[in-house]
Amino acid sequence: MKQRHKHADVIIAWAEGKDVQIWNSINKRWVDLVLADPNFRADKYRIKPITEKYRVALLLNDDNEPYTVSLNSQDYADIIEQRTNFVRWLTDWIEYEE
């Protein structure tokens, strides 16, 4: 019986239209695979993970005490920024992989 290709799962995911990444050993990071017809001969591939983002805001409550909220959408960030109790952003947008 012929042995399964070591990247079979990634090849199938790519064929189904999922985004695939290849390990760049020079820069030591994953980069998007942009070839229209990859040969899958490199050592490391992966299905691109879903990324989420958040941002943290500082606000004041009715007693003028500080508290924080984290937001995961620009629409909600825009609303929070317009509130009278908004003080400032504590972070820029932070991305993370699930």
Buried (B, 14 or more C-beta within 10 A) or exposed (E): EEEEEEBEEBBEBBEEEEBBBBBEEEEEEBEEBEEEEBEBEEEEBBBBEEEEEBBEBBBBEEEEEEEEBEBEEEEEBEEBEEEEEBEEBEEEEEEEEE
